[in-house]
Amino acid sequence: MLEADAWRARMGFHLLSIRGDNPEDRAALRQLLEAGEGRVAELKSQAEGDEVSQANAFGQAWNDLSRRAMDNPLASLGYADYGAMSEMNTTTLAVAELAEQAQSAPDAQYLDIADLSVSMQRLASEYLALAAFPSAGLPTGTGLAPLDFALEAKSIDDTLSRLKSRYASDPQANEVLAFVEQRWVFVRGTIPRMNEQDTNKVPYLFYRYATQIAERVDELVAP
């Protein structure tokens, strides 16, 4: 869930540009970052042996991400700072990579649903990045290839279908997946042509629904 939060922080960073440094958006982003700080503190309190250095690395990475996320020159000053966009990408990826390397608890439930949320938050954060500024995408500062929106959307479609079948007899998971699908359907049609300049983009709607999905999944997987 910390990985999902990292992508959500990047999404919130770019929402500040899209909505003109809206105070409500800034407050929501600050709340998200503080929640992530709480997750890191919990990791540190539970860490033992080799896990201590990993937990400390999470702490440093989250601090770097938080500092960058709350400072968006395009939103506050009106100019595109490529360094800021690049650093937003690299600090987000630093947290995501640490999360990918971390070992999940053997008895953790619904990890596949949590992974679906991560995929959706990653897609949403890139959607908002490109809606905010054409050069704010993940390749900036990272050397990564551009995100293939159509391919990623198809992957989410397939994963959601598979998870619905797997958890058909689990009322709690099934309810969350139905909610996820409902929200996904609303934004799905805007995705395949995202890379085209004349595409009608709905960044705030995507932000709202992706955030709601993350929160519902978080409630499901929370111990």
QUITAPE-V721737 format. One record per helix or strand of 3 or more residues. SS is the DSSP state (H for helix, E for strand). FROM is the first residue (numbers start at 1). TO is the last residue. Records with the same first field share a line. If there is no record, write none. Layout:
BEGIN
SS->FROM-TO ; FROM-TO
END
This chain:
BEGIN
H->2-18 ; 23-46 ; 51-69 ; 73-76 ; 82-101 ; 111-132 ; 149-166 ; 171-188 ; 203-221
END
